[in-house]
């Protein structure tokens, strides 16, 4: 997003890849993997503190899904909701505490500060919702919902799917991207006029960083919540 020259890219197979997204995404993946691995190494009948944390997280994400999806079907999406929440949470926070730039190129930042990443998650959710609907209702019943209340409603139904795709991905991108940009602006201001501006900018930077961390957690929660809503709508026959 923004100036394409601000991120490193490379060519492979005739396609252009964003190295910052790949590096940052791998870092987020490794952090999530190590976190879950560390908490799940010793699963016992008498839970340890780490196991309690892991079980609480699983219950937390399951409760998000249960708010929209019926109890007998929520189990099929529990792993997706749990993984999605953890990865988005870590991705949202990454750029607040770790940013690596070489020259004018950003190599490490929040993966979710790029709309390509967030729109990919949005597309994944909507495709899972479509698959779930077809699996439960069958092709005919599932896609007949796009023709209700009458056949000429089809263009509006398709447009609604497209807007769901856009809003789900762009909401989280907008919050994370704007938060990181403001942190950069405050950082540049801190070093603009020596010690005086550093003293002024430091508390502002800390306050905004804390607020952005809170927003990042909320956005991960909202994304999973809306994902469960979209999935649940495809599991029901609209009258």
Buried (B, 14 or more C-beta within 10 A) or exposed (E): EEEEEEBBEEEEEEEEEBBBBBBBBEBBBEBBEEBBEEBEEEEEEEBEEBBEBBBEBBEBBBEBBBEBBEEEBBEBBBEBBBBBBBBBBBBBBBBBEEBBBEEEBBBBBBBBBBBEBBBBBBEEBBEBBBEBBBEBBEEEEBBBBBEEEEEEBEEEBEEEBEEBBEEBBBBBBBBBBEBBEBBBEBEEBBEEEEEEBBEBBEEBBEEBBEEBBEBBBEBBBBBBBBBBBBBBBBBEEEE
